[in-house]
Amino acid sequence: MTEFTPEELKNSKRIFKSATPKYTIDWYVKWFASIMVLSAMSVRGIDGLMYYDLALSYIGLIGWLAVSFMWKDRALICVNGVGLVLLSKNILALWVV
């Protein structure tokens, strides 16, 4: 891998630079939550795995909501907060019936 000087990184428009820092708590939570959401998607629609889908989705949304608060990103807070409320309604509906 090519190492660039700090000046090259600062002034380049062609060198990819990540917008978020790596290996911080939000980085770990973000990737864990993403894996949970993708895992939920992978079992969605398979007979008998509905509870796994709901559980994995719920964990993923909680993780992403936590990241949203860490980043102070209102759009992500809104999307994940509303998604968590809707998913909670579905989980409660399953338990009550």
C-alpha positions in Angstrom: 0.0 0.0 0.0 1.3 3.4 -0.9 1.9 5.8 1.9 1.1 9.5 1.3 2.5 12.5 3.0 0.1 14.6 5.1 0.3 17.4 2.5 -0.6 15.0 -0.3 -3.6 13.7 1.6 -4.8 17.2 2.4 -4.4 18.7 -1.1 -5.5 15.7 -3.2 -8.9 15.3 -4.8 -8.1 11.8 -6.1 -6.9 10.0 -2.9 -9.9 8.5 -1.1 -10.3 9.7 2.4 -12.8 8.3 4.8 -15.2 10.8 6.4 -15.4 8.9 9.7 -12.6 7.9 12.0 -11.6 4.3 12.3 -11.5 2.1 15.4 -13.5 4.4 17.6 -16.6 3.2 19.6 -19.0 4.5 17.0 -17.0 2.7 14.3 -17.5 -0.6 16.1 -21.1 0.0 16.9 -21.8 1.1 13.3 -20.3 -2.1 11.8 -21.9 -4.4 14.4 -25.3 -2.8 13.7 -24.8 -3.1 10.0 -24.0 -6.8 10.3 -27.1 -7.3 12.3 -29.3 -5.5 9.8 -27.8 -7.4 6.9 -28.2 -10.7 8.8 -31.9 -9.9 9.3 -32.3 -9.2 5.6 -30.7 -12.5 4.8 -33.3 -14.5 6.7 -36.3 -12.3 5.9 -39.0 -14.2 4.1 -37.8 -17.6 5.1 -40.5 -19.7 6.8 -39.9 -20.2 10.5 -37.2 -17.5 10.8 -39.5 -14.5 11.3 -38.4 -14.1 15.0 -34.8 -14.1 14.1 -35.5 -11.4 11.5 -37.3 -9.2 14.0 -34.6 -9.8 16.7 -31.7 -9.0 14.4 -33.4 -6.0 12.9 -34.2 -4.7 16.4 -30.6 -5.0 17.6 -29.4 -3.4 14.4 -31.7 -0.5 14.7 -30.8 0.1 18.4 -27.1 0.1 17.3 -27.7 2.5 14.5 -29.8 4.8 16.7 -26.9 4.9 19.2 -24.5 5.8 16.4 -27.0 8.5 15.2 -26.9 10.1 18.6 -23.1 9.9 18.8 -22.9 11.6 15.4 -25.7 14.1 16.3 -27.3 13.3 12.9 -31.0 14.2 13.1 -31.9 12.4 9.8 -30.4 9.1 11.1 -32.0 9.7 14.5 -35.4 10.2 12.8 -35.1 7.2 10.4 -33.8 4.8 13.1 -36.1 6.1 15.9 -39.2 5.7 13.8 -38.1 2.4 12.5 -37.5 1.2 16.0 -41.0 2.3 17.0 -42.6 0.5 14.0 -40.6 -2.6 14.6 -41.5 -2.6 18.4 -45.2 -2.4 17.4 -44.7 -5.5 15.2 -42.9 -7.4 18.0 -45.6 -6.5 20.5 -48.3 -7.5 18.1 -46.7 -10.9 17.8 -46.5 -11.4 21.6 -50.0 -10.3 22.3 -51.6 -12.5 19.6 
